[in-house]
Amino acid sequence: MTDTANEVDPKLLEILVCPVTKGPLTYDREKAELISEKAGLAFPIRGGIPIMLVDEARPVETGKGKPPA
């Protein structure tokens, strides 16, 4: 079930980057989060507003735990 209150403007998603790595974010509509795979953090979206604070983010498993080849 998708909560339309947590929908984010697509134009905003194009310009947002991870506050830690300055890298790209992936939008998880189902969980209402923006995921930074490089930082291993998920930033919540509340009322359609991304909360880009490290203190509000939760750690996530990204599969990137292996060092680059």
LINVEN-V525085 format. One record per residue. N is the residue number from 0. SS is DSSP state (hx for helix, st for strand, lp for the rest). PSI is psi as a letter, one per 20 degrees, with the letter a starting at -180 (none if undefined). D_CENTER is the distance of its C-alpha to the mean C-alpha in whole Angstrom. Layout:
N_SS_PSI_D_CENTER + N_SS_PSI_D_CENTER
This chain:
0_lp_p_19 + 1_lp_p_17 + 2_lp_o_17 + 3_hx_i_17 + 4_hx_h_17 + 5_hx_j_13 + 6_lp_q_13 + 7_lp_q_11 + 8_lp_p_14 + 9_hx_h_13 + 10_hx_h_15 + 11_hx_g_12 + 12_hx_h_10 + 13_hx_h_12 + 14_hx_i_13 + 15_lp_q_9 + 16_lp_r_9 + 17_lp_p_7 + 18_lp_i_10 + 19_lp_g_11 + 20_lp_i_12 + 21_lp_j_12 + 22_lp_r_11 + 23_lp_q_9 + 24_lp_q_5 + 25_st_p_6 + 26_st_o_6 + 27_st_n_7 + 28_lp_g_10 + 29_lp_g_12 + 30_lp_i_10 + 31_lp_l_8 + 32_st_q_5 + 33_st_p_2 + 34_st_p_3 + 35_st_o_5 + 36_lp_h_8 + 37_lp_h_11 + 38_lp_i_10 + 39_lp_k_9 + 40_st_q_7 + 41_st_p_5 + 42_st_p_4 + 43_st_q_7 + 44_st_p_8 + 45_st_p_12 + 46_lp_k_15 + 47_lp_j_13 + 48_st_o_12 + 49_st_p_8 + 50_lp_n_9 + 51_lp_l_8 + 52_lp_p_11 + 53_hx_h_11 + 54_hx_h_13 + 55_hx_i_11 + 56_lp_q_8 + 57_st_q_10 + 58_st_q_11 + 59_lp_q_10 + 60_lp_p_13 + 61_lp_i_12 + 62_lp_j_15 + 63_lp_j_15 + 64_lp_i_18 + 65_lp_q_21 + 66_lp_q_22 + 67_lp_q_22 + 68_lp_none_26
